[in-house]
């Protein structure tokens, strides 16, 4: 089959586009309004962007009334939001928070979740205490992609991660163990997946620099930057001595 989005019909009973891009990690984003009301909502367009410093993004389509979601407004107005890992044990609570409650409703209370205050954000945002992994994020920017009304337009929100909380109980031999966290991911239609196992593959013939980049090691990246900087200084000093320009 082949179709051109917006031009030709796919001929299926349900649109296949989102079902093609799977599995998608869930951005379970908590925020607080400028008046202090907590908000919690899941977004299936979510990912990390880079690692040193770490950035994440989530994208939020408009409502059926062509209005922006509370999560976006709150993140922009307070400069803060938190990503909470959605896990299999928390799947029902996550699903409850996906409902479009009226403005001002506290989804933590609706889902029976415990609030834990953030630690380093400029404006305190409640985190999901039951979630084993949480990122405290400082709002960076919003990219607005135009779309067809009423819901097609999307706000892509970027935040810098300034605090990472990981439950000690989900670490095995120094590695965050997905067999313990059991993260859930969005698939197509109304389907979800849960990660319960992994397999490893290391790219053959790659340098250590490439491998630490794939791991996302900020520590090794800093060490490499100092090595490069030290090497450049050494070359400059050698050139300086040769020209009678010692420092």
N, C-alpha and C positions, 0 to 999 in steps of 0.2 A: 504494500500500500504506500501511497505518497499523498501528502496534502500540503497546501500552503496556508499557514495560519492567517486567518483574517480574509482569505481569498476563496479557498475551496474547503468543502466539508470533508472531514475524515471518514465519514460513513459508519462510524461505530456508535453504539448506544451511549458510551461515555468517553470524554476527551482523554487521550492517552498521554498528553504531554508530561504532566507531573509524574505519571507512572514510569516514564522513561528515565528520569533523573532520580535514582534511588540507591541506597537508602540515604535519607537526609537527616542529619542530626537536628535535634529539637532545641530551639532557643527558648528556654523557659525563663522569661525575663520578668524580674520584679523591679518595680519603680515606686516612687512616691510622688504625689501631686504637690504643687506649690502650697496647697492648704494642709498637707500632711496625711492625705488618705493613701493607704497602700494599694498597689495594683499588682496582679500577677497574671501573666498570659503566655501561652506557648506559640512559637513561630517556627514553621518548618523550613523556612529559608534562613539558615543560620550557618556560620562557619568561622574558623579562625583565619587570619590574614597573614600574619608574620609573627616572629617569635622574639625579636630583640630590638625594641620592646614588643611585647605581645599585643596584638589587636584582634578584635572580633567584630563581626557585623551580623545584624539581623535585618530582614526586610519585612515591612508591614503594608499590606494592601489597605486601601480605604474601605470604609464600611459601605453597606448597601445604600446608605444615605449620603455617600460621597464625602464623608468626614474622616479626619485622621484619627487613628487609634489613640487611646489614652496613653499607652506605653510610649509612643513617639513623643507626644506632647510633654509627658512627664520627664523623659530623658533630656529633652532639649531645655526645658525650663529649670530643672534642678542641676543638670550637668552630671548626673549619676544614674547608673543602673547596675543590676546584678544578673549574671547568668547562673542558673541552677541546673545541674544535671538531672534530666528526667530519666528515671529508672523503672524497671519492670514492677517493683513493689509499689511505686508511686504513680503507676499508669492511670488509675482511676481518678486520683486527685488532680493529675495533670489534665485529664479530659474534662473535669468539672471546670477548671479555670479557663478552658477554651471557650466557654459560653460567653456570649456578648451581653453581659449584665449592664444595667443602666450605669451611667457615670456616677462615681462616688461609692459604688459597692466594693467591699473588701473581699477579694477572691480567696485570700488566706482563710478567712472565716468560713466562706462557703465550702471550701474543700477540706476543712478541718486540719489545716497545716499550722505548724508552730513557727512563729517569727523569731529570727535571731538577728540582732542589729549588725550592720556592717561595721568595719573597724577603721578604715582609712579613707573613705569617700568624703568629699567636701560636704555633701548632704547625706545623712544617714538613710540607708535603704534597707528594709527588712529582707533577710535571706530566708530560704526554705531550710529550716534546721534539719529536717529529715533527709535532705539531699546530701550525698557523700562528697560532692564536689561543687564549689561555688567560685565564681570569678567576680570580684568587685571591679567595676569598669567606670572610667571617667569618659563622659561623652566627648567625642571628637568632632563629628560632622554628620550631616544628612545629605544624601544625594537623592533627589526626587526624579523618578523616571515616569514620564507621562504615559498614560494608558487609556483604554476605552472606559467610559463611565458605565456603571457607577463605581465599580470596584477595581478597575484595571490599573489605575495610578498607584505607584508603590513608593514608600519612603525607605531608603536603604540607610540604616543608622550604623555608624562606626564608633566603637569605643576602645580606649586603651585600657588594658588590664593592669590594675595597680595592686591587686591583692588576690591571692589564690588560697582557697581553703580546701584541703584534702583530708578526709577522715583516715586516721592511721589504720583503721580496720580493713581498708580496701587496698593496702599496699602489700605486695608479696615480693620478697627478695629485692627491695628497692625499686620496684616497678609498680605503677598503678595497674591493678589487676581487674580487667573488664569482666572476668568470671565472677568477681565479687560485686562490682557495681551494677552489672546487667543493664547497660544503657539501652534505651529504646530509640528507634528511629522511625521517621515517617516514610511510608512507601506510597504507592498510588491509591487513588480513590479513598476508601476508609480503612486502609490496611496499614499495619505497623509491623516492625520487626524488633527482635531483641538480640543483642550480641551476648553470646554465652561462651564463645571460644574464639581463638585466633590462630593464625599460622604466620610464620616469619619468612621473609625473603630479603636478602641483602643484594643490592645491585652489584654484579661482578665488575671488578676492575676499577671501582670508584676510589678516589682519594679520601683520606680521613676528613678533609674539609667538606667534601660533598656529604659524607655520612653524618657528620655532626649537624649539618644543615637540615638533613632529612629528619634527624631526631628532634631538631629544634633546641639545641643546647646553647642557651644564652651565655653560660659560663665559658664554654669552649670558644664561642664567638668572640668574647671579650679577650680571652687569652691570645687568640689568633690576631686580633687587632693590635695588641701590644707587641706581639712578635713582629708584625709588619712594620709598625711604627719604629720599633727599635732597630730593625734592619735598615730602614730609610735614614734614620739618624746616623747610623754607623757609616753608611755610604757618604753622607754629607760631610761627616768629620774627616773621612779619608780624603775626599776631594779638597777640603779646606786645608789640610796639612800639606798636600801636594802643591797648593798655590800660595803657601805662606799665609794662610788665613785661618790659623788655628783659633779655637774659641777659648 
